[in-house]
Amino acid sequence: MRAFSLATIVVLGLTAPLAATATAAAADLQTAEAANAKLADFRGPWVGSTGPNADIVRNATILIELHKGGGFKITWTSFEAVEDKPAAPVNERKGSMTFEPTKRAGLWRAAGANDPVAGRAGWATIKGQTLLIGIVAVLPDGHLEQQIYDRTLTAGGMKLVYRRLVDGRETKTIEAQFLKNVMHQ
């Protein structure tokens, strides 16, 4: 019995520091993830692409400008082409939205009517290293459309994950990688 108890003590003695180290590392990771990026971290011009394995090749630019009073404007242009059809036309899409701060810290509201029946309503927030922009609209046929843009800062730039949902069902997902365009800052 004494040998079993001694062996148990030795095993516990060796594993306890490892468990404590793992627990501390996990706590550090949670703290780092919980630390929110600042809106200024997303500021500036970005250029990106969906990459070679996408069904439709998309190249895009994004410009995030900070406004006085804590708001911001995001402007984007994307160019889309079907990769295996080089003669197919390239579709260009442009848009912009301005966001104003709300009374709730870290939450912005899209400027304008913000009526999803008459147009669209939008908001933005930062969670961890991700700038989340949500847009909702009621389509002409009465279905609810949601668009979610998650722009996450990465070591190499920014990753975009875009999702479109209609009545809660995902109808489109796009992923793209962006780099800061330092030539135009």
C-alpha positions as CSV (number, residue, x, y, z in Angstrom):
1,M,0.0,0.0,0.0
2,R,2.9,2.3,0.8
3,A,4.4,1.9,-2.7
4,F,1.1,2.7,-4.3
5,S,0.7,5.9,-2.1
6,L,4.3,6.9,-2.9
7,A,3.8,6.3,-6.6
8,T,0.6,8.3,-6.5
9,I,2.3,11.2,-4.8
10,V,5.2,11.2,-7.3
11,V,2.7,11.2,-10.3
12,L,0.7,14.0,-8.7
13,G,3.8,15.9,-7.9
14,L,4.9,15.7,-11.6
15,T,1.6,16.4,-13.2
16,A,0.4,19.2,-10.9
17,P,2.9,21.7,-12.2
18,L,2.0,20.7,-15.8
19,A,-1.7,21.1,-15.1
20,A,-1.0,24.5,-13.4
21,T,1.0,25.6,-16.4
22,A,-1.7,24.5,-18.8
23,T,-4.3,26.3,-16.8
24,A,-2.3,29.4,-16.7
25,A,-1.7,29.2,-20.5
26,A,-5.4,28.7,-21.1
27,A,-6.2,31.7,-18.8
28,D,-3.6,33.9,-20.8
29,L,-5.2,32.8,-24.1
30,Q,-8.7,33.7,-22.8
31,T,-7.4,37.1,-21.6
32,A,-5.8,37.8,-25.0
33,E,-9.0,36.7,-26.8
34,A,-11.2,38.8,-24.5
35,A,-9.1,41.9,-25.1
36,N,-10.9,43.9,-27.7
37,A,-9.2,45.5,-30.6
38,K,-9.8,49.3,-30.9
39,L,-11.7,50.8,-33.8
40,A,-8.4,52.5,-34.8
41,D,-6.8,49.1,-35.4
42,F,-9.2,48.6,-38.4
43,R,-8.6,52.1,-39.8
44,G,-7.1,52.5,-43.2
45,P,-7.2,51.0,-46.7
46,W,-7.2,47.3,-47.2
47,V,-6.9,45.1,-50.3
48,G,-7.8,41.5,-50.5
49,S,-9.0,38.4,-52.4
50,T,-11.0,35.2,-51.9
51,G,-8.1,33.2,-53.2
52,P,-7.6,30.7,-56.0
53,N,-10.0,27.9,-54.7
54,A,-13.1,30.0,-54.6
55,D,-16.0,29.4,-57.0
56,I,-16.1,33.0,-57.9
57,V,-12.8,35.0,-57.7
58,R,-13.4,38.2,-55.7
59,N,-10.9,41.0,-55.4
60,A,-11.8,43.8,-53.1
61,T,-10.8,47.0,-51.5
62,I,-12.0,48.3,-48.1
63,L,-11.5,51.7,-46.6
64,I,-12.3,52.3,-42.9
65,E,-12.3,56.0,-41.9
66,L,-12.7,57.2,-38.4
67,H,-15.1,60.2,-37.8
68,K,-15.0,62.8,-35.2
69,G,-17.2,61.9,-32.2
70,G,-16.3,58.2,-32.4
71,G,-18.1,57.0,-35.5
72,F,-16.7,55.5,-38.7
73,K,-17.4,55.0,-42.4
74,I,-16.6,51.8,-44.3
75,T,-16.4,51.9,-48.1
76,W,-15.9,48.8,-50.2
77,T,-15.5,47.8,-53.8
78,S,-15.4,44.3,-55.1
79,F,-14.7,42.8,-58.5
80,E,-16.1,39.3,-59.2
81,A,-15.3,36.9,-62.0
82,V,-15.9,33.3,-62.7
83,E,-12.4,31.8,-62.6
84,D,-12.9,29.1,-65.3
85,K,-14.5,31.5,-67.7
86,P,-11.9,34.2,-68.5
87,A,-14.1,35.8,-71.2
88,A,-17.0,36.3,-68.7
89,P,-17.7,39.9,-67.6
90,V,-16.3,41.2,-64.3
91,N,-19.0,42.4,-62.0
92,E,-18.1,45.5,-59.9
93,R,-20.0,46.2,-56.6
94,K,-19.6,49.3,-54.5
95,G,-21.1,50.3,-51.2
96,S,-20.5,52.3,-48.1
97,M,-22.0,52.7,-44.7
98,T,-21.5,55.2,-42.0
99,F,-21.8,54.2,-38.3
100,E,-22.5,56.5,-35.4
101,P,-21.7,55.7,-31.8
102,T,-24.6,54.8,-29.5
103,K,-24.9,55.4,-25.7
104,R,-23.6,51.8,-25.3
105,A,-19.8,51.7,-25.3
106,G,-18.5,49.7,-28.3
107,L,-21.7,49.7,-30.2
108,W,-22.4,51.7,-33.4
109,R,-25.6,52.2,-35.3
110,A,-25.7,52.6,-39.1
111,A,-26.6,56.2,-40.0
112,G,-29.9,56.8,-41.9
113,A,-33.4,55.5,-41.6
114,N,-32.5,52.1,-40.0
115,D,-35.8,50.7,-41.0
116,P,-35.4,47.1,-42.3
117,V,-38.8,47.3,-44.0
118,A,-38.0,50.5,-45.9
119,G,-34.4,49.7,-46.5
120,R,-32.0,48.2,-44.1
121,A,-30.8,48.5,-40.5
122,G,-27.2,48.0,-39.4
123,W,-25.0,48.0,-36.4
124,A,-21.3,47.3,-35.6
125,T,-19.4,46.1,-32.6
126,I,-16.0,44.8,-31.8
127,K,-15.6,41.4,-30.1
128,G,-12.0,40.4,-29.4
129,Q,-10.1,41.1,-32.6
130,T,-13.2,41.1,-34.8
131,L,-15.2,44.0,-36.1
132,L,-18.7,42.7,-36.6
133,I,-21.1,44.5,-38.9
134,G,-24.7,43.2,-39.0
135,I,-27.3,44.3,-41.5
136,V,-31.0,43.2,-41.6
137,A,-33.6,43.9,-44.2
138,V,-37.1,42.7,-45.1
139,L,-37.0,41.6,-48.8
140,P,-39.8,42.6,-51.1
141,D,-41.3,39.1,-50.7
142,G,-41.4,39.5,-46.9
143,H,-38.5,37.2,-46.2
144,L,-35.9,38.4,-43.6
145,E,-32.4,38.9,-44.9
146,Q,-29.3,39.1,-42.7
147,Q,-25.8,40.0,-43.8
148,I,-23.0,39.4,-41.3
149,Y,-19.5,40.7,-42.0
150,D,-16.8,39.5,-39.5
151,R,-13.5,41.3,-40.1
152,T,-10.9,39.7,-37.9
153,L,-7.4,41.2,-37.4
154,T,-4.7,38.5,-38.0
155,A,-0.9,38.5,-37.8
156,G,-0.8,38.9,-41.6
157,G,-3.6,41.4,-42.0
158,M,-7.4,40.9,-41.8
159,K,-9.7,38.0,-42.6
160,L,-13.2,38.6,-43.8
161,V,-16.0,36.0,-43.3
162,Y,-19.2,37.2,-44.9
163,R,-22.5,35.3,-44.5
164,R,-25.9,35.9,-46.0
165,L,-28.9,34.3,-44.4
166,V,-32.5,34.4,-45.6
167,D,-35.1,33.5,-42.9
168,G,-32.2,32.1,-40.8
169,R,-30.9,29.8,-43.5
170,E,-27.4,30.5,-44.8
171,T,-27.5,31.1,-48.5
172,K,-23.9,32.4,-49.1
173,T,-20.6,32.4,-47.4
174,I,-17.5,34.2,-48.6
175,E,-14.0,34.2,-47.0
176,A,-11.3,36.6,-48.1
177,Q,-7.9,37.7,-46.8
178,F,-6.9,41.3,-46.7
179,L,-3.6,43.2,-46.3
180,K,-3.2,46.8,-45.2
181,N,-2.5,48.9,-48.3
182,V,0.4,50.9,-46.9
183,M,0.9,52.6,-50.3
184,H,-2.2,54.8,-49.7
185,Q,-2.2,55.8,-46.1
